[in-house]
C-alpha cells in the first residue's frame, strides 16, 4: 500500500512542554488504528490494529500500521493502551511485540484476555519486568522492605550506569563495532536511555536515586546525570573489584576441593587402559 502523503517530511523537534499526536493508521480507512502520543521524549501508543485487504489486493493477508516512525525509538515507548478488543485495534500488537517484547499493555479485562490468546497463537511470550514488579511489591510492604529497596538502589545505581561500558571517547572497540553492525547503539546512548527510562520508574516506586546532579534537561530532552567513578570501573575490569579476590578465591577452593575427584577419575581411566592392554595381549597370543 502506497503512503497517502509521500511528500511529508519528518516532523520538527517537539517544543518544550508540547504534545505531539501522530496517527499511523485508521484515519482514512476502517482498520489498522494506531496513534502515537509524544510528550517529553516518551511515546504512548493508542491501539495497534490491522487492516483487512480488499478484493483488489490478492495474496495479502493483513495490512499493518507503519512502524517505521517509532522503530528507532522503541525504547521510548512507555506502553500501549487498547480501547477495545476488535482486530482493527489489537491485531497488530503481536507484530509490534516482536520488535520489543517488554512493552506494557493496558486495557480492559476482556481486551487483555483476547491479547493473551492472540499472543499464544503467535507463540509470543511477552517479556516480563520481574525485577521492577518485585520492587513494586516490596515498596508496598513493610518499612524494612522499603529500606532494603532504597539501600540496594544506593549501592548499585552508579555500578549500573558503568555497566554499559566506558564513554564512547574511551571505548576503543565501539566505533568498529558500530561500523560492523555488531553494536547498534553506543555505550553513552544506551546509558542515556537507561537513565531516562529509570527516572520515571523510580518516581512510581517511591525511591530516590543517589545523584544530586540528576535533573531533566529541556534543551536536550534527556536527563542530565552526575560523573561516574570510572576509577572504580577500571579497577574492577582489571581484577581489583570489591569481590574479585573473594570470587577468585572461591574458584580456587572449588578446584582444590575437587582434586580427589580428578585423581579418582584418572586412576580409573588408567586401570581401564591397563585392563584393555592386557586383554589385547592375550588376544594377540
Secondary structure, 3 states (H helix, E strand, C coil): CCCCCCCCCCCCCCCCCCEEEEEEECCCCCCCCEEEEEECCEEEEECCCEECCCCCCCCCCCEECCCHHHHCCHHHEEEEECCCCCHHHHCCHHHHHCCCCCCCEECCHHHHHHHHHHHHHCCCCCCCCHHHHHHHHHCCCCHHHHHHHHHHHHHHHHHHHHCCCCCHHHCCCHHHHHHHCCCCCCHHHHHHHHHHHHHHHHHHHCCCCCCCCCEEECCCCEEECCCCCHHHHHHHHCCCCCCHHHHHHHHHHHHHHCHHHHHHHHHHHHHHHHHHHHHHHHHHC
